[in-house]
Amino acid sequence: MTATSATPAQLLSDALRGDPGRPLITFYDDATGERVELSVATFANWVAKTANLLQDGLGAQPGDRLALLLPAHWQTAVWVLAGFSVGVVVAPGGDPAAADLVVSGPDTLDAARACDGERVALALRPLGGRFPQPPAGFADYAVEVPSQGDRFVPYEPPAPGSPALQLPGGQLLSGAEVTERARADAASCGLGRGARLLSDLPYDGWEGLAAGLLAPLAADASVVLCRHLDRLTDEALAKRKESERVTHTA
């Protein structure tokens, strides 16, 4: 990864130019048995489609607040990078009432209804499945995203100094600060090209976002992102680490 990438979106673009076929996110949900592996190219395609949905389908503008009421999940990672690509301020666990847009999982729909702007719901079902019955007042992500374009061009490319991430507690980071912190975390963890970091941390703060997405992206590494990991026995966890060639654990 070049050190010239100034924004998270540029980190993804550089990864795509470097080795698009390598794995970036391997996701497990141990409540459902789901396993999904996304290469850099596949992940970037999902990001492009989601960014197009944000910009054109939902009318998001640079600087808008995007509240993400979602667990650590491969689709959450897509939304984080899509938000960075459009230039909205991504707010994991943010207050829906103070947001311009909200994206919710199935367990937080009631809270998400406090948002007066556009609302999107994710069923978080295996294989990206849709809701059996779309929730009232929400667009179903699995219905809306497939028709979006596979390439994304922002109307206004996000500047490195523009706000990009609002952390719980209100701390606001620019795109450049997100990128710099991701590189610093990758270095402190010893992540390098080809490393495999296993994380079960939630995406509700910097630590989880860095381990579960941003630091591996900045280091040409990959993440084994696990949800409901506490359901595994020690033996099963050891087998997963071996089979997934895990080199680091968050």
C-alpha angles and dihedrals in degrees: 000000000000119000090225096079104114100182136037090248089057090051088059092045090052091048089051092053092046109050111341095176098058119103116262104171128021107185128198128185106190092191092064104021091242121157121181126175120197123192119211089261095050092046091048090051091054090047092051093050092047093047089052089051090050096047103037106018098042100026095234115178129202108273095028115133115245113194113204113201094181139119125238100291137140090251090053089055088053091053092049093055093040089055091049090049094053094042099243119140108256112217113186108205089001124163107272091206090061095043131094091213135014133202115197140186121222094269098054103046095114092054091045092058088075087078113096092198133066117324127202125186128204119202090201089212123154115283091017093287124183130243114276085227117020112239113251112258096018136096111231107236093208090056097043105041105058094069094052122106122272093225126058129204116177117225087223115022110227112254118228091242096050119106111268111159132033112196125204107279091040103275108153121208127192122225090258091051092050090051094046093048091048091054092046092050091048090052094046090051092047093242115165139161110314096013118142116213119194114208134174094171117129120249092237097106145014097280094058095041092049096047095038099046124339104058095046089047091052093049101046086249131122138232132228098209114198130193121192089010089157088076091070124091118233089254093052091048091051090051091050092051090051096045093046093045091235112191101174136029127206 
